[in-house]
Each structure stands twice: as C-alpha cells, then as structure tokens.
C-alpha cells in the first residue's frame, strides 16, 4: 500500500491574498513597524490553512475588495508565521485569537473583528458583506 502524505501548498494559500494586494507581514518586526503606524483604514487578514480559510475567508476578501478599498491591506499567516501573528494579535488583545479572521484597524487601532466563528459555516458572500460593512464603518 502506497501512502502519500498530504502537503498543503502554503505558497498558493499566501498568493491568493498577495494577488489581491495584501502585503505579507512575515516577522514580528514587520508587524510592529507597519501595522500600528498605518494611517487610515487597514484590513488585516489573519490567514490560515484550514478549509474555511480557503473555501470562505480568502474568497470573501476578494469579493469584499470589489466594493471597498481600505487604505492598507495586510496579512499574517497563523500557524506559519507564528511570531508575526502573535505580534498582530497583541495589538488587539480585546479580541480572542482566531484564524482565519479579519481585523479592521483605523490609524493602527482595531475597530472591528470578524472572527472564525463568523466565517466558519457561512458562505463567502456573507463574510464579504461583513468585511464591507466593517470597512465602511471604519472609513466613516
């Protein structure tokens, strides 16, 4: 019997967001340099390798960006870039860690969070509407 180990294509999971214009923050230093100092509205995607990230969260981001354009798009990859993800989460301790998730920040401060519980079990269109609403509220 030939047993093959499933090796996920992490680069493809990253590319789905970077193709949309998300800047990858791969280290804690990159997060600390860019996220708290970003002026205006930032959409931060906390990417992950689970099925709801690929089937719902990343497609939802693509749909949402057809309707809204935050000043900054950034992403960290939970489970891959652990220090960067921890540094990002440290900026909004009022929200429990979850991945995938989306944080909306205004002038470096979190103003909205779309946690995994609002992604898993939804469809990309519903999650996209949540992202659009959060970004529009942050934009004023």
NORVEN-V721606 format. One record per backbone hydrogen bond with DSSP energy under -1.0 kcal/mol. NH is the residue of the N-H (numbers start at 0). CO is the residue of the C=O. E is the energy in kcal/mol with one decimal. If there is no record, write none. Layout:
NH_CO_E ; NH_CO_E
This chain:
9_7_-1.4 ; 12_8_-1.6 ; 13_9_-2.1 ; 14_10_-3.0 ; 15_11_-1.6 ; 16_13_-1.2 ; 17_13_-2.3 ; 18_14_-2.6 ; 20_17_-1.2 ; 21_16_-2.0 ; 22_72_-2.8 ; 24_74_-2.9 ; 30_26_-2.0 ; 31_27_-2.8 ; 32_28_-2.3 ; 33_29_-2.2 ; 34_30_-2.3 ; 41_104_-2.9 ; 42_71_-2.5 ; 43_102_-3.2 ; 44_73_-2.6 ; 45_100_-3.2 ; 46_44_-1.1 ; 46_75_-2.6 ; 53_49_-1.6 ; 54_50_-3.2 ; 55_51_-1.2 ; 56_51_-2.8 ; 57_52_-3.1 ; 59_55_-2.3 ; 60_56_-2.2 ; 61_57_-1.8 ; 62_58_-2.2 ; 63_59_-2.9 ; 64_60_-2.1 ; 65_62_-1.3 ; 66_63_-1.8 ; 67_63_-2.2 ; 70_40_-1.0 ; 71_40_-2.1 ; 73_42_-2.4 ; 74_22_-2.3 ; 75_44_-1.9 ; 77_46_-2.4 ; 79_76_-1.5 ; 80_76_-2.9 ; 84_80_-2.5 ; 85_81_-2.5 ; 86_82_-2.4 ; 87_83_-2.2 ; 88_84_-2.6 ; 89_85_-1.8 ; 90_87_-1.5 ; 91_88_-1.4 ; 94_91_-1.8 ; 100_45_-1.4 ; 101_113_-2.0 ; 102_43_-2.5 ; 103_111_-2.7 ; 104_41_-2.7 ; 105_108_-2.9 ; 106_39_-3.1 ; 108_105_-1.7 ; 110_103_-3.3 ; 111_103_-1.5 ; 113_101_-3.3 ; 117_114_-2.0 ; 118_115_-1.9 ; 119_115_-3.1 ; 121_118_-2.3 ; 126_122_-2.1 ; 127_123_-2.7 ; 128_124_-2.1 ; 129_125_-1.8 ; 130_126_-2.4 ; 131_127_-2.9 ; 132_128_-2.6 ; 133_129_-2.3 ; 134_130_-2.7 ; 135_131_-2.8 ; 136_132_-2.4 ; 137_133_-2.0 ; 138_134_-2.1
